[in-house]
Amino acid sequence: MQDFKAEENKSLEILRDGGVILYPTDTIWGLGCDATNDAAIEKIYAIKQRNESKSMIVLLDDAGKLVKYVKNIPAVAYDIIELTEKPLTIIYDGAVNVSKKIISHDGSIAIRITKDAFCRDIIRRMNKPLVSTSANKSGEPSPENFAEIGDEIKSKADYIVSLRQQEKQHDFPSSIIKLSSSGEIKIIRK
């Protein structure tokens, strides 16, 4: 338990200083930063060699916090979140209170309510959403566990969380749906 808290504390220190962490999530390993910090988000785009026109997912620890970051949340969103057993990212219209660098050109934002204890604690303590994008260069396959993350990605993160690095299971990215303000659902990734 001490290691868990020590990892949280160090991660928070890095995130609050505008850094990028490499960390385990409820899906695959991710690169993360404060979702309100433009400079930190630019670092992630540079690490991934990703075009800034491609937005990234953000994590929240509680569905009740959606109202801080989405203008109009369709009522069905809360039912979907509650009933979903597997990790699900929902793209919402009308993003607010985050860096414009993670808002899609159409004004939408991709948010997942994480069930991972480490991620939830970090987000709660930081009191801001956390960017979560796969730990790979743009266009390359997403690593299914820590061992598959390239050395170049590891060397460019400001901090690598030591938790769960030995796990060998094959993790997968979340499913993604787009939920329009009217409640219409479009499946983006199963």
ZADO-851250 format. One record per residue (C-alpha): residue number from 1; x, y, z. Coordinates in nm, 3 decimals. Layout:
# residues N
+-----+---------+---------+---------+
!   i !       u !       v !       w !
+-----+---------+---------+---------+
! NUM !       X !       Y !       Z !
...
+-----+---------+---------+---------+
# end
This chain:
# residues 190
+-----+---------+---------+---------+
!   i !       u !       v !       w !
+-----+---------+---------+---------+
!   1 !   0.000 !   0.000 !   0.000 !
!   2 !   0.291 !   0.234 !   0.073 !
!   3 !   0.419 !   0.194 !  -0.286 !
!   4 !   0.072 !   0.282 !  -0.418 !
!   5 !   0.063 !   0.609 !  -0.219 !
!   6 !   0.423 !   0.692 !  -0.306 !
!   7 !   0.344 !   0.643 !  -0.677 !
!   8 !   0.035 !   0.862 !  -0.645 !
!   9 !   0.230 !   1.137 !  -0.470 !
!  10 !   0.512 !   1.139 !  -0.726 !
!  11 !   0.267 !   1.129 !  -1.017 !
!  12 !   0.073 !   1.422 !  -0.874 !
!  13 !   0.392 !   1.621 !  -0.829 !
!  14 !   0.484 !   1.564 !  -1.196 !
!  15 !   0.131 !   1.638 !  -1.323 !
!  16 !   0.102 !   1.959 !  -1.119 !
!  17 !   0.438 !   2.074 !  -1.259 !
!  18 !   0.309 !   2.029 !  -1.616 !
!  19 !   0.478 !   1.695 !  -1.676 !
!  20 !   0.379 !   1.378 !  -1.858 !
!  21 !   0.342 !   1.043 !  -1.683 !
!  22 !   0.346 !   0.693 !  -1.830 !
!  23 !   0.090 !   0.499 !  -1.627 !
!  24 !  -0.139 !   0.194 !  -1.611 !
!  25 !  -0.511 !   0.252 !  -1.665 !
!  26 !  -0.825 !   0.039 !  -1.669 !
!  27 !  -0.741 !  -0.041 !  -2.032 !
!  28 !  -0.390 !  -0.010 !  -2.177 !
!  29 !  -0.086 !   0.184 !  -2.053 !
!  30 !  -0.120 !   0.552 !  -2.126 !
!  31 !   0.061 !   0.879 !  -2.149 !
!  32 !  -0.111 !   1.131 !  -1.929 !
!  33 !  -0.110 !   1.491 !  -1.820 !
!  34 !  -0.338 !   1.758 !  -1.675 !
!  35 !  -0.616 !   1.799 !  -1.934 !
!  36 !  -0.627 !   2.174 !  -1.869 !
!  37 !  -0.255 !   2.237 !  -1.935 !
!  38 !  -0.178 !   2.336 !  -2.296 !
!  39 !   0.200 !   2.292 !  -2.267 !
!  40 !   0.170 !   1.944 !  -2.113 !
!  41 !  -0.070 !   1.836 !  -2.387 !
!  42 !   0.172 !   1.967 !  -2.651 !
!  43 !   0.442 !   1.746 !  -2.492 !
!  44 !   0.223 !   1.440 !  -2.541 !
!  45 !   0.157 !   1.527 !  -2.906 !
!  46 !   0.534 !   1.562 !  -2.954 !
!  47 !   0.611 !   1.231 !  -2.778 !
!  48 !   0.353 !   1.047 !  -2.989 !
!  49 !   0.448 !   1.239 !  -3.305 !
!  50 !   0.076 !   1.289 !  -3.345 !
!  51 !  -0.106 !   1.554 !  -3.544 !
!  52 !  -0.273 !   1.801 !  -3.307 !
!  53 !  -0.594 !   1.778 !  -3.510 !
!  54 !  -0.649 !   1.433 !  -3.354 !
!  55 !  -0.801 !   1.479 !  -3.010 !
!  56 !  -0.725 !   1.258 !  -2.709 !
!  57 !  -0.932 !   1.084 !  -2.442 !
!  58 !  -0.958 !   1.225 !  -2.092 !
!  59 !  -1.037 !   1.033 !  -1.775 !
!  60 !  -1.264 !   1.136 !  -1.490 !
!  61 !  -1.308 !   0.956 !  -1.161 !
!  62 !  -1.681 !   1.016 !  -1.123 !
!  63 !  -1.972 !   1.062 !  -1.364 !
!  64 !  -2.097 !   1.345 !  -1.143 !
!  65 !  -1.804 !   1.555 !  -1.266 !
!  66 !  -1.917 !   1.542 !  -1.630 !
!  67 !  -2.118 !   1.861 !  -1.578 !
!  68 !  -1.791 !   2.054 !  -1.531 !
!  69 !  -1.660 !   1.953 !  -1.874 !
!  70 !  -1.964 !   1.899 !  -2.098 !
!  71 !  -2.226 !   2.170 !  -2.172 !
!  72 !  -2.531 !   1.947 !  -2.219 !
!  73 !  -2.519 !   1.586 !  -2.109 !
!  74 !  -2.793 !   1.365 !  -2.250 !
!  75 !  -2.972 !   1.191 !  -1.961 !
!  76 !  -2.904 !   0.852 !  -2.121 !
!  77 !  -2.530 !   0.906 !  -2.067 !
!  78 !  -2.560 !   0.828 !  -1.697 !
!  79 !  -2.754 !   0.508 !  -1.769 !
!  80 !  -2.493 !   0.397 !  -2.023 !
!  81 !  -2.208 !   0.465 !  -1.780 !
!  82 !  -2.383 !   0.282 !  -1.496 !
!  83 !  -2.474 !  -0.023 !  -1.705 !
!  84 !  -2.143 !  -0.061 !  -1.890 !
!  85 !  -1.921 !  -0.336 !  -1.752 !
!  86 !  -1.624 !  -0.288 !  -1.987 !
!  87 !  -1.429 !   0.038 !  -2.017 !
!  88 !  -1.624 !   0.278 !  -2.238 !
!  89 !  -1.523 !   0.617 !  -2.373 !
!  90 !  -1.808 !   0.847 !  -2.468 !
!  91 !  -1.764 !   1.139 !  -2.705 !
!  92 !  -1.983 !   1.431 !  -2.596 !
!  93 !  -2.075 !   1.751 !  -2.779 !
!  94 !  -1.988 !   2.083 !  -2.618 !
!  95 !  -1.659 !   2.047 !  -2.430 !
!  96 !  -1.579 !   2.314 !  -2.170 !
!  97 !  -1.315 !   2.387 !  -1.903 !
!  98 !  -1.034 !   2.185 !  -2.063 !
!  99 !  -0.748 !   2.279 !  -2.293 !
! 100 !  -0.863 !   2.358 !  -2.645 !
! 101 !  -0.584 !   2.125 !  -2.758 !
! 102 !  -0.786 !   1.818 !  -2.658 !
! 103 !  -1.118 !   1.940 !  -2.794 !
! 104 !  -1.205 !   1.800 !  -3.135 !
! 105 !  -1.260 !   2.038 !  -3.429 !
! 106 !  -1.637 !   1.990 !  -3.386 !
! 107 !  -1.622 !   2.097 !  -3.019 !
! 108 !  -1.658 !   1.745 !  -2.880 !
! 109 !  -1.458 !   1.569 !  -2.611 !
! 110 !  -1.392 !   1.200 !  -2.543 !
! 111 !  -1.433 !   1.109 !  -2.173 !
! 112 !  -1.406 !   0.778 !  -1.990 !
! 113 !  -1.509 !   0.732 !  -1.628 !
! 114 !  -1.225 !   0.515 !  -1.504 !
! 115 !  -1.269 !   0.233 !  -1.256 !
! 116 !  -0.896 !   0.193 !  -1.198 !
! 117 !  -0.811 !   0.278 !  -0.835 !
! 118 !  -0.480 !   0.448 !  -0.914 !
! 119 !  -0.631 !   0.667 !  -1.187 !
! 120 !  -0.935 !   0.753 !  -0.977 !
! 121 !  -0.719 !   0.865 !  -0.684 !
! 122 !  -0.492 !   1.076 !  -0.905 !
! 123 !  -0.788 !   1.251 !  -1.070 !
! 124 !  -0.966 !   1.307 !  -0.740 !
! 125 !  -0.656 !   1.450 !  -0.575 !
! 126 !  -0.561 !   1.663 !  -0.878 !
! 127 !  -0.925 !   1.775 !  -0.911 !
! 128 !  -0.884 !   1.790 !  -1.289 !
! 129 !  -0.937 !   1.548 !  -1.574 !
! 130 !  -0.639 !   1.339 !  -1.682 !
! 131 !  -0.537 !   1.291 !  -2.045 !
! 132 !  -0.515 !   0.924 !  -2.139 !
! 133 !  -0.369 !   0.833 !  -2.475 !
! 134 !  -0.201 !   0.510 !  -2.574 !
! 135 !   0.172 !   0.486 !  -2.502 !
! 136 !   0.290 !   0.454 !  -2.861 !
! 137 !   0.391 !   0.667 !  -3.157 !
! 138 !   0.101 !   0.770 !  -3.376 !
! 139 !   0.022 !   0.504 !  -3.635 !
! 140 !   0.194 !   0.223 !  -3.446 !
! 141 !   0.000 !  -0.054 !  -3.265 !
! 142 !  -0.106 !   0.021 !  -2.908 !
! 143 !   0.104 !  -0.173 !  -2.657 !
! 144 !  -0.097 !  -0.445 !  -2.481 !
! 145 !   0.120 !  -0.433 !  -2.166 !
! 146 !   0.415 !  -0.239 !  -2.023 !
! 147 !   0.677 !  -0.465 !  -2.183 !
! 148 !   0.552 !  -0.368 !  -2.530 !
! 149 !   0.604 !   0.007 !  -2.478 !
! 150 !   0.895 !   0.134 !  -2.687 !
! 151 !   1.208 !   0.271 !  -2.523 !
! 152 !   1.168 !   0.603 !  -2.704 !
! 153 !   0.826 !   0.657 !  -2.544 !
! 154 !   0.959 !   0.555 !  -2.202 !
! 155 !   1.257 !   0.791 !  -2.230 !
! 156 !   1.038 !   1.091 !  -2.311 !
! 157 !   0.791 !   1.058 !  -2.023 !
! 158 !   0.873 !   1.274 !  -1.720 !
! 159 !   0.779 !   0.989 !  -1.488 !
! 160 !   0.703 !   0.617 !  -1.528 !
! 161 !   0.468 !   0.473 !  -1.269 !
! 162 !   0.619 !   0.152 !  -1.129 !
! 163 !   0.284 !  -0.018 !  -1.053 !
! 164 !   0.174 !  -0.320 !  -1.260 !
! 165 !   0.477 !  -0.321 !  -1.490 !
! 166 !   0.522 !  -0.697 !  -1.453 !
! 167 !   0.168 !  -0.785 !  -1.564 !
! 168 !   0.173 !  -0.981 !  -1.889 !
! 169 !  -0.195 !  -0.998 !  -1.977 !
! 170 !  -0.302 !  -0.842 !  -2.302 !
! 171 !  -0.504 !  -0.528 !  -2.241 !
! 172 !  -0.718 !  -0.354 !  -2.499 !
! 173 !  -0.830 !   0.004 !  -2.562 !
! 174 !  -1.177 !   0.105 !  -2.450 !
! 175 !  -1.484 !   0.089 !  -2.670 !
! 176 !  -1.584 !   0.433 !  -2.800 !
! 177 !  -1.928 !   0.572 !  -2.877 !
! 178 !  -2.038 !   0.919 !  -2.983 !
! 179 !  -2.340 !   1.043 !  -2.793 !
! 180 !  -2.502 !   1.347 !  -2.950 !
! 181 !  -2.681 !   1.612 !  -2.745 !
! 182 !  -3.010 !   1.463 !  -2.871 !
! 183 !  -2.915 !   1.121 !  -2.731 !
! 184 !  -2.831 !   0.958 !  -3.065 !
! 185 !  -2.559 !   0.693 !  -3.030 !
! 186 !  -2.295 !   0.610 !  -3.291 !
! 187 !  -2.044 !   0.329 !  -3.234 !
! 188 !  -1.688 !   0.444 !  -3.314 !
! 189 !  -1.482 !   0.149 !  -3.182 !
! 190 !  -1.616 !  -0.180 !  -3.042 !
+-----+---------+---------+---------+
# end
